[in-house]
Amino acid sequence: MVPDNGSDTQNDTATEVDTETTDPALDSSGAPTSENFGFYHREGQPSGESVELNEDQIAARKKRNVAIAWSLVAFMVVIFLVTVARLSQNVSS
Amino acid sequence: MNQTTNSSVHRAEGEAVSTASPRDYFDLMKPRVMTLVVFTAFAGLIAAPTDVDPFLALISIISLAIGAGAAGALNMAYDADIDATMKRTQKRPVPRGAVSISNAYGMGLVASILSVLMMALAANYLAAGLLAFSIFFYAVIYTMILKRSTPQNIVIGGAAGAFPPMIGWVIATGEISLDAVILFMIIFLWTPPHSWALALYKSGDYAAANVPMMPVAKGAKSTRLQILLYSIVLVIFAGAPVLTGLGGLVYAATSLGGGALFLLLAVRIYKSRAGEAGSAEEGALYAVRAGDKAARDLFAFSIGYLTVLFAALIVEHAFGAYWAVPGVNG
């Protein structure tokens, strides 16, 4: 029993070590590995960023994203309204 | 240590990330060209003898503007090397480094597809087909093939810019008629003297970029003669709408007065030594050396001439100012 318990304890410890060292996101020193596609880990969580952007780049990206979002919304609204206009034309004719 | 190294690498990569604003992408679409496209297309739409739903007409014109802008973006993507060399175009978004070539291509292709789809939905398949063809003609035939290979680039490529009034007409009627072809031909014939006048006083720019524009390939004297010849044909042809009844008194008077001034400026260029002084010192569109003023004046006036010509059609057909010309279409 005692050796078994000791063995279990050793196995548990080995498992914990394995989990830390085989994490595909981090190397042995805790830095991001290339297998992680360069994604950062901040406080143990993936940030989703492959590069570190400065404030100007973040602001520019936000503006572009907003512009694309509005463009998509406008496109959907236009398609909807054109469809309604076309349908009403067909119905009236 | 590794983390520090990786951070440095990622920070370095981050420096290459775009800071382009939506305005940079809008500039890719050549807004000034879009304005002229919208204006001439609107004239074609208004002059057509068929009423069209105002909302669908608006969406169709917007589609056309987006399509023209998409062609402009594709042009800027392909011509990034030329634009970087020429003073006049160095500040465009791609050579300035604000927008990457691949992003310009991406935007151009997406906008092309969406604009043609919208045109097909809002107008008709013929208008959508013409829009698709004009984008293809400008981006592929003119930009990728003709521009770098022949001094006739602008003559043949000018067809791309001549489509908008025809498309406007087709949006309303669903068919291509003689009047639509006449509107097409007016812009087609207007393009060479307009573009060559600019090329005359920016010839150094084109030569530096190895673009075989007429003044670079055939010389200034030959270009001045061809400007005069094309101007004569243009001014005569601009009277054609009066003969078919498309243009009334207002158009006839505008065409006559504007045409006379156009010819006067073309003769002035022919007699000048424009294009022989080399390139302008400044990169601005209207910056010019003393000897090239005649070319700059015709370039500037040609824009006004086309605008007034199509404005006359709009005034006649949209505001009830159409009076038939006695003895011609009366």
Interface residues (C-beta under 8 A of the other chain):
Chain A: D27 S29 G30 A31 P32 G38 Y40 S50 V51 E52 L53 N54 D56 Q57 A60 R61 K63 R64 V66 A67 F75 V78 I79 L81 V82 T83 A85 R86 Q89
Chain B: M1 N2 Q3 T5 N6 S7 H10 R11 E13 G14 E15 V17 S18 T19 A20 S21 P22 Y25 D53 F55 L56 I59 I62 L114 M118 L121 A122
